Amino acid sequence: NKLLVTGTACFAVAILSGLLTEQNRKSQDELRVMEGHVKRVEKMAYMGEMAAGLAHEVRNPLASLVGSIQLLKEDLHYDPDHMRLMDIILRETDRLGTLVNDFLFFARPPAGKPEMLDLKEAIDEIVSLFKRDTNHVRRFVLETDLQDGLRVVMDHTHLSQVLWNLLLNAAEAIQEDGRIEISAMASRNNDVRIQVKDNGCGMSQETVSAVFDPFFTTKPEGTGLGLSIVHRILEAYDSRLDVHTQEGAGTTLSFALKRSNRTA
């Protein structure tokens, strides 16, 4: 009997030790993720202030340049060559203006007007609009798996900007016909987990370590501000963007929002 009790106790201790070891590993992993998140927030706050200052310095002379070119177009006699050059200038200044606005949004995202959102309805609307984007619509299949009855309090425009950027990144990661899945499910701690998964090219660890850095991009075109802006928006809702990826096997981007139990 003593041998049986001793053996049972040892077995129980071994199981408990294994559970504690696994729990400690998960806690350490979560701690590393949180430390990385804090460092990223501090870095973005610093770079955001720099971006805001730069954007304000550029915006005023840019507005003067646009105004001057428009006056010239009205006052000068019509000359096809001159008009073509001025149209090029206006087009490029418009592109710079968009970039400046992105800088300002990254630096100081507007507070927005949080409202009660039915998550399924809101995401279906965003997905419907994204499917009409002629740049990507023929390159992938976009599927949804959205749990009914999930409500969150968030600015609708903020949710649209977050999901549009995540869908755009997923679409651009697909080289040939591929698949994008967007899901929203209730999770622990009264959260809702929203996930965008693609079967594209995936990312290397080097890319993942820099993917939230402002102005970092692996694309021939783009400002490198998309995921940085997503990160800044989610901060306002006490959330963060999690990345799970493997080169050649696709990427999953996800974030959690607090679930609201109010019905209106």
C-alpha positions as CSV (number, residue, x, y, z in Angstrom):
1,N,0.0,0.0,0.0
2,K,2.8,2.4,0.9
3,L,4.5,1.6,-2.5
4,L,1.2,2.3,-4.3
5,V,0.7,5.6,-2.4
6,T,4.3,6.6,-3.1
7,G,4.0,5.8,-6.8
8,T,0.7,7.7,-7.1
9,A,2.2,10.7,-5.3
10,C,5.2,10.7,-7.6
11,F,2.9,10.4,-10.6
12,A,0.8,13.3,-9.4
13,V,3.9,15.4,-8.7
14,A,5.2,14.6,-12.3
15,I,1.9,15.7,-13.8
16,L,1.8,18.8,-11.7
17,S,5.4,19.6,-12.6
18,G,4.7,19.2,-16.3
19,L,1.6,21.5,-16.0
20,L,3.6,24.1,-14.1
21,T,6.4,24.0,-16.6
22,E,4.0,24.4,-19.5
23,Q,2.2,27.3,-17.7
24,N,5.6,28.9,-17.1
25,R,6.6,28.6,-20.7
26,K,3.3,30.2,-21.8
27,S,3.7,33.0,-19.3
28,Q,7.3,33.6,-20.5
29,D,6.1,33.7,-24.1
30,E,3.3,36.1,-23.3
31,L,5.8,38.3,-21.3
32,R,8.1,38.4,-24.3
33,V,5.2,39.4,-26.6
34,M,4.1,42.1,-24.1
35,E,7.7,43.4,-23.8
36,G,7.9,43.6,-27.6
37,H,4.6,45.4,-27.7
38,V,5.7,48.0,-25.1
39,K,9.0,48.7,-27.0
40,R,7.0,49.0,-30.2
41,V,4.6,51.5,-28.7
42,E,7.4,53.6,-27.3
43,K,9.3,53.6,-30.6
44,M,6.1,54.5,-32.5
45,A,5.3,57.4,-30.1
46,Y,8.7,58.9,-30.7
47,M,8.6,58.4,-34.5
48,G,5.0,59.7,-34.5
49,E,6.1,63.0,-33.1
50,M,8.8,63.3,-35.7
51,A,6.4,62.4,-38.5
52,A,3.8,65.0,-37.2
53,G,6.4,67.7,-37.2
54,L,7.7,66.7,-40.7
55,A,4.1,66.5,-42.1
56,H,3.2,70.0,-40.8
57,E,6.4,71.5,-42.3
58,V,5.7,69.9,-45.7
59,R,2.0,70.6,-45.8
60,N,2.1,74.4,-46.0
61,P,4.6,74.8,-48.9
62,L,2.9,72.0,-50.7
63,A,-0.4,73.8,-50.5
64,S,1.3,77.0,-51.8
65,L,2.8,75.0,-54.7
66,V,-0.6,73.5,-55.7
67,G,-2.2,76.9,-55.5
68,S,0.5,78.5,-57.7
69,I,0.3,75.8,-60.3
70,Q,-3.5,76.2,-60.5
71,L,-3.2,79.9,-61.0
72,L,-0.7,79.4,-63.7
73,K,-3.0,77.0,-65.5
74,E,-5.8,79.7,-65.4
75,D,-3.6,82.6,-66.5
76,L,-1.3,81.2,-69.1
77,H,-2.3,80.8,-72.7
78,Y,-3.0,77.2,-73.6
79,D,0.1,75.2,-74.5
80,P,-0.2,71.4,-74.6
81,D,3.4,70.9,-73.3
82,H,3.0,73.3,-70.5
83,M,-0.4,71.9,-69.5
84,R,1.1,68.3,-69.5
85,L,3.9,69.4,-67.2
86,M,1.6,71.2,-64.9
87,D,-0.8,68.2,-64.7
88,I,2.2,66.0,-63.8
89,I,3.1,68.5,-61.0
90,L,-0.5,68.5,-59.7
91,R,-0.7,64.7,-59.8
92,E,2.6,64.3,-57.9
93,T,1.7,67.0,-55.3
94,D,-1.6,65.2,-54.8
95,R,0.4,62.0,-54.1
96,L,2.6,63.9,-51.7
97,G,-0.5,65.3,-50.0
98,T,-1.9,61.8,-49.5
99,L,1.5,60.8,-48.0
100,V,1.4,63.7,-45.6
101,N,-2.1,62.8,-44.5
102,D,-0.9,59.3,-43.8
103,F,2.0,60.7,-41.8
104,L,-0.4,62.8,-39.7
105,F,-2.8,59.8,-39.2
106,F,0.1,57.7,-38.0
107,A,1.3,60.4,-35.7
108,R,-2.0,61.3,-34.2
109,P,-4.9,59.0,-35.1
110,P,-8.2,60.8,-34.7
111,A,-10.2,59.7,-31.7
112,G,-13.2,58.8,-33.7
113,K,-16.7,58.2,-32.4
114,P,-17.1,54.7,-30.9
115,E,-20.5,53.2,-31.4
116,M,-22.1,49.8,-30.9
117,L,-21.3,47.6,-33.9
118,D,-22.8,44.3,-34.9
119,L,-19.5,42.7,-35.9
120,K,-20.9,40.4,-38.5
121,E,-22.8,43.1,-40.3
122,A,-19.8,45.5,-40.2
123,I,-17.3,43.0,-41.5
124,D,-19.7,41.8,-44.2
125,E,-20.0,45.4,-45.4
126,I,-16.2,45.9,-45.5
127,V,-15.6,42.6,-47.2
128,S,-18.3,43.4,-49.8
129,L,-16.5,46.7,-50.6
130,F,-13.1,45.0,-50.8
131,K,-14.3,42.3,-53.2
132,R,-15.2,45.1,-55.6
133,D,-11.6,46.3,-55.7
134,T,-10.7,45.6,-59.3
135,N,-7.0,45.5,-58.5
136,H,-7.3,42.3,-56.5
137,V,-10.8,40.7,-57.0
138,R,-9.7,38.1,-59.6
139,R,-6.6,37.0,-57.7
140,F,-8.1,35.2,-54.7
141,V,-11.1,33.7,-53.0
142,L,-12.2,35.6,-49.9
143,E,-14.2,33.7,-47.4
144,T,-15.7,34.7,-44.0
145,D,-16.5,32.8,-40.8
146,L,-18.3,35.2,-38.6
147,Q,-20.1,34.3,-35.4
148,D,-23.5,35.8,-35.0
149,G,-24.4,38.1,-32.1
150,L,-21.0,39.6,-31.5
151,R,-21.1,43.3,-30.6
152,V,-18.2,45.6,-29.9
153,V,-17.9,49.4,-29.2
154,M,-15.6,50.9,-31.9
155,D,-15.5,53.7,-34.4
156,H,-16.8,52.2,-37.7
157,T,-14.2,54.1,-39.7
158,H,-11.4,52.7,-37.5
159,L,-12.6,49.2,-37.9
160,S,-12.8,49.7,-41.7
161,Q,-9.3,51.1,-41.8
162,V,-7.9,48.2,-39.8
163,L,-9.6,45.4,-41.8
164,W,-9.0,47.1,-45.1
165,N,-5.2,47.3,-44.4
166,L,-5.1,43.7,-43.2
167,L,-7.0,42.5,-46.3
168,L,-4.8,44.5,-48.6
169,N,-1.7,43.1,-47.1
170,A,-3.1,39.6,-47.4
171,A,-4.1,40.2,-51.1
172,E,-0.7,41.6,-51.9
173,A,1.1,38.5,-50.4
174,I,-0.7,36.2,-52.8
175,Q,1.3,35.7,-56.0
176,E,-1.2,33.6,-57.8
177,D,-4.8,32.4,-57.2
178,G,-5.0,32.1,-53.4
179,R,-7.3,32.2,-50.5
180,I,-8.0,34.7,-47.7
181,E,-10.1,33.9,-44.7
182,I,-11.5,36.4,-42.3
183,S,-13.1,35.2,-39.1
184,A,-14.6,36.7,-35.9
185,M,-15.2,34.4,-32.9
186,A,-15.8,34.9,-29.2
187,S,-12.8,34.0,-27.1
188,R,-11.7,34.0,-23.5
189,N,-11.9,37.0,-21.1
190,N,-15.1,38.3,-22.9
191,D,-13.0,39.1,-26.0
192,V,-13.7,38.8,-29.7
193,R,-10.8,37.5,-31.8
194,I,-10.8,38.8,-35.4
195,Q,-8.4,37.0,-37.7
196,V,-7.3,37.5,-41.3
197,K,-5.5,34.5,-42.8
198,D,-3.9,34.1,-46.2
199,N,-2.0,31.3,-48.0
200,G,0.4,33.7,-49.6
201,C,4.2,33.9,-49.5
202,G,4.5,34.4,-45.7
203,M,7.3,36.4,-44.1
204,S,10.8,35.8,-42.8
205,Q,11.7,36.4,-39.1
206,E,13.7,39.5,-40.2
207,T,10.6,40.9,-41.9
208,V,8.4,40.1,-39.0
209,S,10.7,42.0,-36.6
210,A,10.4,45.1,-38.7
211,V,6.9,44.8,-40.1
212,F,5.4,47.4,-37.6
213,D,8.2,49.9,-38.1
214,P,6.9,53.1,-39.8
215,F,8.0,53.4,-43.5
216,F,9.2,49.8,-43.6
217,T,7.9,48.0,-46.7
218,T,8.9,45.1,-49.0
219,K,6.7,46.3,-51.8
220,P,7.9,48.2,-54.9
221,E,5.3,50.9,-54.1
222,G,3.8,52.0,-50.8
223,T,4.6,54.1,-47.8
224,G,5.1,51.3,-45.3
225,L,2.6,53.0,-43.0
226,G,-0.3,50.5,-43.3
227,L,0.4,48.2,-40.4
228,S,1.9,51.0,-38.4
229,I,-1.5,52.9,-38.7
230,V,-3.3,49.7,-37.8
231,H,-1.1,49.3,-34.7
232,R,-1.8,52.9,-33.7
233,I,-5.6,52.6,-34.1
234,L,-5.7,49.3,-32.1
235,E,-3.8,51.0,-29.2
236,A,-6.8,53.2,-28.6
237,Y,-8.9,50.1,-27.9
238,D,-6.3,48.4,-25.7
239,S,-5.6,45.9,-28.4
240,R,-2.6,44.8,-30.4
241,L,-1.9,43.0,-33.7
242,D,-0.5,39.5,-33.4
243,V,1.4,38.0,-36.3
244,H,1.9,34.3,-37.0
245,T,3.7,33.5,-40.3
246,Q,5.9,31.1,-42.1
247,E,7.8,31.7,-45.3
248,G,5.9,29.9,-48.2
249,A,3.0,29.0,-45.9
250,G,1.0,32.2,-45.5
251,T,0.4,34.7,-42.7
252,T,-2.3,35.1,-40.0
253,L,-2.9,38.6,-38.5
254,S,-5.3,38.8,-35.6
255,F,-6.4,41.2,-32.8
256,A,-8.9,41.1,-30.0
257,L,-11.6,43.6,-29.0
258,K,-13.7,43.7,-25.9
259,R,-17.1,42.2,-26.4
260,S,-20.1,44.3,-25.5
261,N,-23.1,42.7,-23.9
262,R,-25.3,45.7,-24.5
263,T,-28.0,45.2,-27.2
264,A,-28.1,48.8,-28.4
